[in-house]
């Protein structure tokens, strides 16, 4: 009799499930290749939207070292990506962080890792919709040659109503399934990447223009993280820079839907590594161009101006691109819209996996019979994100800035746990495979995980200061820190409540705690039985 409860596992995978506890969930397989996964990953990361949201908060913390902090943010991402790739090769599952952390550390840690991913995505979905609203009205204002139209986004009721409209459209596209999503992403990704390349080059050119008194030629010190004034500033900057890379792991949640790879590295694993390397070049280059053009002063376009911090490119679009500013506005608009659509992929599939394995109510795991999308999980994450945005719009003066900082905390939390899951899961198997496996499966992911958890703790402490983030606070506690504590606390409460209704999962009877050696031994016995 199996050690694990297989639940509703597909009969075709039932024997293998008796070894790992992992099973298929009804998603359509073989629909996404390397390029498709890469495009969807780029769409989730949304370079145009991400940079306009993050450069201001990052510069407010580290000044001219903004390119350095984006470069440093890449290093833990790379280490984590190496661990993710190893875990995905061993246990391909749409639950990713939830499934892997459960297998390595047990159901309680696994549940919180899944919650961290879902919470981070809810935060970013609300932020994406807010950026889309602002650039929609700015684009209309440019086309109509009427700057007052852009001010409509400041009206809370109009802002929230349009935001809900964007969320509804994006949810509908994702509801239609992965194929529909992929086609939509190809169009928007190529457009935004081309415009961002144009914009970055124009900023470098503008920085050298004598008429631009704020412009400076890039210096090597801008790429030196040791120039940052304090560890608190460094940690805060890292948390923001982690945000810009966040989303690449979405391609790994599609492991059950990608085409089979002919090599040792899976299709989604290849796409994830290519994506991370592409992003670091684009982000560091654009950050350097923005700092060079705008400087860190508090002028109308300076990165030290708190009035433009949460949406820097809105202020830079016309000064940099002149009559072609409309292209940048459109690029950020479609970037945000496309990312709302593709970002919903990750929490929907994590919720699907959690429901499939009995960690949350079974009603959430339903798959649409025609479109093969986890539509209940998709609708749930979209509704929660919409409600969160509406509430935050009324209690925060700079909702976009505050949610980005809180998002960075959540990302550090669940990425850190997942990276350490690789270290623990492969701790016995890797030494038998050689020094290469020890380095890539144990040491490097472990370093990345520890670094991210240290940053998480430091930024959580610092964000309780009323001056943190935009300066919004409630009862003398910084709003950013309050968001982080409330979100994590809510996760703990929901987990404790759910444990009363799902005792088998929380007793380790569905996804048992184990390591790679145990799994490998069991699989070898299974293979021997087939060949014997």
C-alpha positions as CSV (number, residue, x, y, z in Angstrom):
1,X,0.0,0.0,0.0
2,X,1.3,3.5,-0.9
3,X,2.9,5.7,1.7
4,X,1.1,8.6,0.1
5,X,-2.5,9.4,-0.5
6,X,-2.9,9.8,-4.3
7,X,-6.2,11.6,-4.2
8,X,-7.5,12.1,-7.7
9,X,-4.4,11.1,-9.5
10,X,-4.5,10.0,-13.1
11,X,-4.5,6.2,-13.2
12,X,-1.7,6.4,-15.8
13,X,0.6,8.0,-13.3
14,X,-0.7,6.2,-10.2
15,X,2.3,3.9,-9.9
16,X,4.8,6.7,-10.1
17,X,2.7,8.7,-7.7
18,X,3.1,6.0,-5.1
19,X,6.8,7.0,-5.1
20,X,6.7,10.8,-5.2
21,X,3.1,11.8,-4.4
22,X,3.2,14.1,-7.4
23,X,0.6,13.7,-10.1
24,X,-0.9,15.4,-13.1
25,X,-3.7,17.9,-12.8
26,X,-5.5,17.9,-16.1
27,X,-3.6,20.8,-17.8
28,X,-3.1,20.6,-21.6
29,X,0.4,19.2,-22.3
30,X,2.8,19.9,-25.2
31,X,1.4,23.4,-26.0
32,X,4.4,25.6,-25.2
33,X,8.0,25.4,-26.6
34,X,11.2,27.3,-25.5
35,X,10.3,30.4,-27.4
36,X,6.8,30.4,-26.2
37,X,7.8,30.0,-22.6
38,X,10.5,32.7,-23.0
39,X,7.9,35.1,-24.4
40,X,5.4,34.4,-21.6
41,X,8.2,34.8,-19.0
42,X,9.2,38.2,-20.5
43,X,5.6,39.2,-20.5
44,X,5.3,38.4,-16.8
45,X,8.5,40.3,-16.0
46,X,7.2,43.2,-18.2
47,X,10.4,45.2,-18.6
48,X,8.7,48.4,-19.6
49,X,6.3,48.4,-16.7
50,X,8.8,47.0,-14.2
51,X,11.5,49.6,-14.9
52,X,9.1,52.6,-14.7
53,X,7.9,51.3,-11.3
54,X,11.2,50.3,-9.8
55,X,13.9,52.8,-10.8
56,X,12.4,55.6,-8.7
57,X,12.2,53.6,-5.4
58,X,15.6,52.0,-6.1
59,X,17.3,55.4,-6.8
60,X,15.7,56.9,-3.6
61,X,17.6,54.3,-1.6
62,X,21.0,54.0,-3.4
63,X,21.2,57.0,-5.8
64,X,23.8,56.6,-8.5
65,X,24.4,53.0,-7.5
66,X,21.0,52.0,-9.0
67,X,22.7,50.0,-11.8
68,X,24.9,48.3,-9.2
69,X,21.9,47.3,-7.1
70,X,20.1,45.9,-10.2
71,X,23.3,43.9,-10.9
72,X,23.4,42.7,-7.4
73,X,19.7,41.7,-7.5
74,X,20.6,39.5,-10.4
75,X,23.1,37.4,-8.4
76,X,20.7,35.9,-5.9
77,X,18.2,35.5,-8.8
78,X,20.8,33.5,-10.7
79,X,21.6,31.3,-7.7
80,X,17.9,30.7,-7.1
81,X,17.3,30.0,-10.8
82,X,20.0,27.2,-10.6
83,X,18.2,25.6,-7.7
84,X,14.8,26.0,-9.4
85,X,16.2,24.3,-12.5
86,X,17.4,21.3,-10.5
87,X,14.1,21.0,-8.6
88,X,12.1,21.3,-11.7
89,X,14.2,18.5,-13.4
90,X,13.6,16.2,-10.4
91,X,9.9,17.2,-9.7
92,X,8.2,19.0,-12.6
93,X,5.0,20.3,-11.1
94,X,2.8,23.4,-11.5
95,X,3.0,24.0,-7.8
96,X,6.7,24.8,-7.9
97,X,7.6,26.5,-4.6
98,X,4.7,25.0,-2.8
99,X,5.4,21.4,-4.0
100,X,9.2,21.5,-3.7
101,X,9.2,23.1,-0.2
102,X,6.6,20.6,0.9
103,X,8.7,17.7,-0.3
104,X,11.9,19.1,1.3
105,X,10.7,20.7,4.5
106,X,7.2,19.4,5.1
107,X,3.6,20.6,4.6
108,X,3.7,23.6,6.9
109,X,6.8,25.3,5.3
110,X,5.5,24.2,1.9
111,X,2.1,25.8,2.5
112,X,3.7,29.1,3.5
113,X,6.0,29.1,0.5
114,X,3.0,28.7,-1.7
115,X,1.2,31.5,0.2
116,X,4.2,33.7,-0.3
117,X,4.1,33.2,-4.1
118,X,0.3,33.8,-4.2
119,X,0.6,36.9,-2.0
120,X,3.4,38.4,-4.1
121,X,1.4,37.9,-7.2
122,X,-1.7,39.5,-5.8
123,X,0.4,42.5,-4.9
124,X,1.9,42.8,-8.3
125,X,-1.4,42.3,-10.1
126,X,-2.8,45.3,-8.3
127,X,0.3,47.3,-9.1
128,X,0.2,46.3,-12.8
129,X,-3.4,47.4,-13.1
130,X,-2.5,50.8,-11.5
131,X,0.3,51.4,-13.9
132,X,-2.0,50.4,-16.9
133,X,-4.6,53.0,-15.7
134,X,-2.0,55.8,-15.5
135,X,-0.6,55.1,-18.9
136,X,-4.0,54.7,-20.6
137,X,-4.9,58.2,-19.6
138,X,-1.5,59.5,-20.5
139,X,-1.6,57.9,-23.9
140,X,-5.1,59.4,-24.5
141,X,-3.8,62.8,-23.3
142,X,-0.9,62.7,-25.8
143,X,-3.2,61.7,-28.7
144,X,-5.7,64.4,-27.8
145,X,-3.0,66.9,-27.1
146,X,-4.8,67.7,-23.8
147,X,-2.6,67.2,-20.7
148,X,-5.6,67.4,-18.4
149,X,-6.9,64.0,-19.5
150,X,-3.9,62.4,-17.8
151,X,-5.0,63.8,-14.5
152,X,-8.2,61.6,-14.6
153,X,-6.1,58.8,-13.3
154,X,-5.8,60.7,-10.0
155,X,-9.5,60.4,-9.4
156,X,-9.8,57.4,-7.1
157,X,-13.2,56.2,-8.3
158,X,-12.3,56.5,-12.0
159,X,-8.9,54.9,-11.3
160,X,-10.4,51.9,-9.5
161,X,-13.2,51.4,-12.1
162,X,-10.8,51.3,-15.0
163,X,-8.4,49.1,-13.1
164,X,-11.2,46.6,-12.6
165,X,-11.9,46.7,-16.3
166,X,-8.2,45.8,-17.1
167,X,-8.3,43.0,-14.6
168,X,-11.5,41.6,-16.2
169,X,-10.1,41.7,-19.7
170,X,-6.8,40.0,-18.7
171,X,-8.7,37.4,-16.7
172,X,-10.8,36.6,-19.7
173,X,-7.8,36.1,-21.9
174,X,-6.1,33.8,-19.4
175,X,-9.4,31.9,-19.0
176,X,-9.3,31.0,-22.7
177,X,-6.2,28.9,-22.1
178,X,-2.4,28.9,-22.7
179,X,-2.6,29.0,-26.5
180,X,-4.6,32.2,-26.6
181,X,-2.3,33.7,-24.0
182,X,0.8,32.8,-26.0
183,X,-0.4,34.6,-29.2
184,X,-1.3,37.7,-27.2
185,X,2.1,37.8,-25.5
186,X,4.2,37.5,-28.7
187,X,2.7,40.7,-30.1
188,X,3.1,42.7,-26.9
189,X,6.5,41.5,-25.9
190,X,8.3,42.3,-29.2
191,X,6.7,45.7,-29.3
192,X,7.7,46.7,-25.7
193,X,11.3,45.3,-26.0
194,X,11.9,47.3,-29.2
195,X,10.6,50.5,-27.7
196,X,12.6,50.1,-24.5
197,X,15.8,49.6,-26.5
198,X,15.0,52.8,-28.5
199,X,14.2,54.7,-25.2
200,X,17.5,53.6,-23.5
201,X,19.6,54.6,-26.5
202,X,17.8,58.0,-26.6
203,X,18.6,58.5,-22.9
204,X,22.3,57.8,-23.4
205,X,22.3,60.3,-26.2
206,X,20.4,62.9,-24.1
207,X,22.8,62.5,-21.2
208,X,25.6,63.8,-23.4
209,X,23.6,66.8,-24.6
210,X,25.0,70.0,-23.1
211,X,21.5,71.4,-22.8
212,X,20.7,68.7,-20.3
213,X,22.1,70.1,-17.0
214,X,21.2,67.0,-15.0
215,X,22.9,64.6,-17.5
216,X,26.1,62.8,-16.6
217,X,28.3,60.3,-18.4
218,X,28.1,56.8,-16.8
219,X,30.9,56.1,-14.3
220,X,32.3,52.7,-13.1
221,X,31.3,53.6,-9.5
222,X,27.7,53.3,-10.5
223,X,28.2,49.6,-10.9
224,X,30.0,49.2,-7.5
225,X,27.6,48.0,-4.8
226,X,30.3,48.8,-2.1
227,X,29.5,52.5,-2.8
228,X,26.1,52.2,-1.2
229,X,25.9,54.2,2.0
230,X,24.6,51.6,4.4
231,X,23.4,47.9,4.7
232,X,19.8,49.1,5.3
233,X,19.9,51.0,2.0
234,X,21.6,48.1,0.3
235,X,18.9,45.7,1.6
236,X,16.1,48.0,0.6
237,X,17.6,48.4,-2.9
238,X,18.0,44.7,-3.3
239,X,14.4,44.1,-2.3
240,X,13.3,46.5,-5.1
241,X,15.8,45.0,-7.6
242,X,14.5,41.6,-6.8
243,X,11.1,42.9,-7.8
244,X,12.4,43.7,-11.3
245,X,13.5,40.1,-11.9
246,X,10.5,38.6,-10.2
247,X,8.3,36.5,-12.6
248,X,10.9,34.5,-14.5
249,X,9.9,31.4,-12.4
250,X,6.4,31.6,-14.0
251,X,7.8,29.6,-16.9
252,X,8.5,26.7,-14.5
253,X,4.9,26.6,-13.4
254,X,4.1,25.5,-17.0
255,X,6.2,22.4,-16.7
256,X,3.2,20.2,-17.2
257,X,2.2,22.2,-20.4
258,X,5.5,22.6,-22.2
259,X,6.8,20.4,-25.0
260,X,9.3,17.6,-24.1
261,X,12.9,18.5,-24.5
262,X,15.4,16.4,-26.4
263,X,18.3,17.2,-24.1
264,X,18.9,16.8,-20.4
265,X,17.6,20.3,-19.6
266,X,13.8,20.7,-19.8
267,X,12.1,23.1,-22.2
268,X,11.0,25.3,-19.3
269,X,14.4,25.1,-17.7
270,X,16.1,26.4,-20.8
271,X,13.6,29.2,-21.1
272,X,14.1,30.2,-17.5
273,X,17.9,30.5,-17.8
274,X,17.8,32.4,-21.0
275,X,15.2,34.8,-19.6
276,X,17.3,35.6,-16.4
277,X,20.4,36.4,-18.5
278,X,18.4,38.6,-20.9
279,X,16.8,40.5,-18.1
280,X,20.1,41.4,-16.3
281,X,21.5,43.0,-19.5
282,X,18.4,44.9,-20.2
283,X,17.8,46.1,-16.7
284,X,21.3,47.2,-15.8
285,X,21.7,48.9,-19.1
286,X,18.4,50.8,-18.8
287,X,19.1,51.8,-15.2
288,X,22.4,53.2,-16.2
289,X,20.8,55.1,-19.1
290,X,18.1,56.5,-16.8
291,X,20.5,57.7,-14.1
292,X,22.8,59.2,-16.7
293,X,20.0,61.2,-18.3
294,X,17.9,62.2,-15.3
295,X,20.4,62.3,-12.4
296,X,19.3,61.9,-8.8
297,X,18.2,65.5,-8.1
298,X,14.7,66.6,-7.2
299,X,14.0,68.5,-10.4
300,X,11.0,67.8,-12.6
301,X,12.6,64.7,-14.1
302,X,15.2,64.0,-11.4
303,X,15.1,60.5,-9.7
304,X,15.2,62.2,-6.4
305,X,11.8,63.8,-7.0
306,X,9.3,61.8,-4.9
307,X,6.4,63.0,-7.1
308,X,7.6,60.9,-10.0
309,X,9.2,58.1,-8.1
310,X,6.5,55.5,-8.6
311,X,6.2,56.2,-12.4
312,X,9.5,57.6,-13.7
313,X,9.1,57.0,-17.4
314,X,5.8,59.0,-17.4
315,X,7.9,62.1,-16.5
316,X,10.8,61.2,-18.9
317,X,8.8,60.1,-22.0
318,X,8.4,63.6,-23.6
319,X,11.8,65.1,-22.6
320,X,13.6,62.0,-24.0
321,X,11.5,61.1,-27.0
322,X,9.7,64.3,-27.9
323,X,6.9,63.6,-30.4
324,X,7.6,59.9,-30.2
325,X,6.7,59.8,-26.5
326,X,3.4,58.1,-27.4
327,X,5.3,55.0,-28.4
328,X,6.8,54.7,-24.9
329,X,3.3,55.3,-23.3
330,X,1.8,52.6,-25.5
331,X,4.7,50.2,-24.7
332,X,4.3,50.6,-21.0
333,X,0.5,50.3,-21.3
334,X,0.6,47.1,-23.3
335,X,3.4,45.8,-21.1
336,X,1.2,46.3,-18.0
337,X,-1.9,44.8,-19.7
338,X,0.0,41.8,-21.0
339,X,1.7,41.2,-17.7
340,X,-1.7,41.3,-15.9
341,X,-2.7,38.5,-18.2
342,X,0.4,36.4,-18.0
343,X,1.2,37.0,-14.3
344,X,-2.2,35.4,-13.4
345,X,-0.7,32.1,-14.8
346,X,1.5,31.6,-11.7
347,X,-0.9,32.0,-8.8
348,X,-3.6,30.1,-10.7
349,X,-1.4,27.1,-11.1
350,X,-0.1,27.3,-7.6
351,X,-3.6,27.4,-6.3
352,X,-4.5,24.5,-8.6
353,X,-1.6,22.4,-7.2
354,X,-2.4,23.3,-3.6
355,X,-6.1,22.3,-4.2
356,X,-5.1,19.2,-6.1
357,X,-3.0,17.9,-3.2
358,X,-5.6,18.9,-0.6
359,X,-3.8,21.9,1.0
360,X,-6.8,24.2,0.2
361,X,-10.4,23.5,-0.7
362,X,-11.0,21.0,-3.5
363,X,-13.4,23.3,-5.4
364,X,-10.5,25.5,-6.5
365,X,-8.8,22.8,-8.6
366,X,-11.4,22.7,-11.4
367,X,-10.1,22.7,-14.9
368,X,-12.2,24.1,-17.8
369,X,-13.3,21.2,-20.0
370,X,-12.7,23.1,-23.2
371,X,-9.9,25.6,-22.5
372,X,-8.0,23.4,-20.1
373,X,-7.4,26.4,-17.8
374,X,-7.7,26.4,-14.0
375,X,-10.5,28.9,-14.2
376,X,-11.7,28.8,-10.5
377,X,-8.2,29.5,-9.2
378,X,-7.8,32.2,-11.9
379,X,-11.0,34.0,-11.0
380,X,-10.1,33.8,-7.3
381,X,-6.7,35.4,-7.7
382,X,-8.1,38.1,-10.0
383,X,-10.9,39.0,-7.6
384,X,-8.6,39.2,-4.5
385,X,-6.1,41.4,-6.4
386,X,-8.8,43.7,-7.5
387,X,-10.2,44.1,-4.0
388,X,-6.7,44.6,-2.6
389,X,-6.0,47.4,-5.1
390,X,-9.2,49.2,-4.4
391,X,-8.5,49.2,-0.6
392,X,-4.9,50.3,-1.1
393,X,-5.9,53.1,-3.4
394,X,-7.8,54.7,-0.5
395,X,-5.3,54.2,2.3
396,X,-2.0,54.9,0.5
397,X,-1.0,58.2,-1.1
398,X,1.6,56.3,-3.2
399,X,0.0,52.9,-3.5
400,X,2.3,51.8,-6.4
401,X,5.5,52.6,-4.5
402,X,4.3,50.9,-1.3
403,X,3.1,47.7,-3.0
404,X,6.4,47.3,-4.9
405,X,8.4,47.5,-1.7
406,X,6.1,45.0,0.0
407,X,6.2,42.8,-3.0
408,X,10.0,42.7,-2.8
409,X,9.7,41.4,0.7
410,X,7.3,38.6,-0.3
411,X,9.5,37.6,-3.2
412,X,12.6,37.3,-1.0
413,X,10.5,35.2,1.4
414,X,9.3,32.5,-0.9
415,X,12.3,32.5,-3.3
416,X,14.6,32.1,-0.2
417,X,12.6,29.1,1.0
418,X,12.5,27.5,-2.5
419,X,16.3,27.9,-3.0
420,X,17.0,26.3,0.4
421,X,14.6,23.5,-0.6
422,X,17.1,22.6,-3.4
423,X,20.0,22.5,-0.9
424,X,18.1,20.2,1.5
425,X,16.4,18.0,-1.0
426,X,19.7,17.1,-2.9
427,X,22.0,17.1,0.2
428,X,22.5,13.3,0.1
429,X,22.2,12.6,-3.6
430,X,24.5,15.4,-4.9
431,X,27.8,14.2,-3.3
432,X,27.3,10.9,-5.0
433,X,27.0,12.6,-8.4
434,X,30.2,14.6,-8.1
435,X,31.4,18.1,-7.2
436,X,29.4,19.7,-10.1
437,X,26.1,18.6,-8.6
438,X,27.2,19.7,-5.1
439,X,27.9,23.2,-6.4
440,X,24.8,23.6,-8.6
441,X,22.2,21.7,-6.5
442,X,23.4,22.4,-2.9
443,X,25.9,25.2,-2.5
444,X,24.8,27.9,-5.0
445,X,21.1,27.7,-4.3
446,X,21.9,27.6,-0.5
447,X,23.8,30.9,-0.8
448,X,21.1,32.5,-2.8
449,X,18.4,31.4,-0.4
450,X,20.3,32.6,2.7
451,X,21.0,36.0,1.1
452,X,17.3,36.5,0.2
453,X,16.1,35.5,3.7
454,X,18.6,38.0,5.2
455,X,17.3,40.7,2.9
456,X,13.7,39.7,3.8
457,X,14.4,40.1,7.6
458,X,16.3,43.4,7.2
459,X,13.7,45.0,4.9
460,X,10.9,43.8,7.2
461,X,12.5,45.5,10.2
462,X,13.3,48.7,8.3
463,X,9.9,48.9,6.6
464,X,8.2,49.3,10.0
465,X,9.6,52.8,10.1
466,X,6.9,55.3,9.2
467,X,9.4,56.9,6.8
468,X,9.8,53.7,4.8
469,X,8.5,53.5,1.2
470,X,6.4,56.5,0.3
471,X,6.1,57.6,4.0
472,X,2.6,56.3,4.4
473,X,1.8,54.9,7.9
474,X,-1.0,53.7,10.1
475,X,-0.8,54.2,13.9
476,X,2.9,55.1,13.6
477,X,3.8,51.9,11.7
478,X,5.1,52.1,8.2
479,X,2.5,50.9,5.7
480,X,5.0,48.8,3.8
481,X,5.9,46.8,6.9
482,X,2.3,46.6,7.9
483,X,1.4,45.2,4.5
484,X,4.1,42.5,4.8
485,X,3.2,41.5,8.4
486,X,-0.5,41.4,7.7
487,X,-0.1,39.4,4.5
488,X,2.2,36.8,6.2
489,X,0.0,36.7,9.3
490,X,-3.1,36.1,7.2
491,X,-1.2,33.2,5.6
492,X,-0.5,31.7,9.0
493,X,-4.1,32.0,10.1
494,X,-5.5,30.5,6.9
495,X,-3.0,27.7,7.1
496,X,-4.0,26.9,10.7
497,X,-7.7,27.0,9.7
498,X,-7.1,24.8,6.7
499,X,-5.2,22.3,8.7
500,X,-8.4,21.4,10.5
501,X,-10.1,20.6,7.2
502,X,-7.1,18.9,5.5
503,X,-5.5,16.7,8.1
504,X,-4.0,14.3,5.6
505,X,-2.0,16.9,3.8
506,X,-0.7,18.5,7.0
507,X,0.3,15.1,8.3
508,X,2.4,14.5,5.3
509,X,0.3,11.8,3.8
510,X,-0.2,13.4,0.4
511,X,3.2,15.0,-0.5
512,X,5.6,13.3,1.9
513,X,8.8,14.9,3.2
514,X,11.7,13.2,1.6
515,X,15.0,13.8,-0.3
516,X,16.4,13.0,-3.7
517,X,18.2,9.9,-2.6
518,X,15.0,8.3,-1.2
519,X,13.1,9.2,-4.4
520,X,15.8,7.9,-6.6
521,X,16.0,4.6,-4.8
522,X,12.3,4.1,-5.0
523,X,12.3,5.0,-8.7
524,X,15.1,2.5,-9.3
525,X,13.0,-0.2,-7.7
526,X,10.1,0.8,-9.8
527,X,12.2,0.5,-13.0
528,X,13.7,-2.8,-11.9
529,X,10.1,-4.1,-11.4
530,X,9.3,-3.1,-15.0
531,X,12.4,-4.7,-16.4
532,X,12.4,-7.8,-14.2
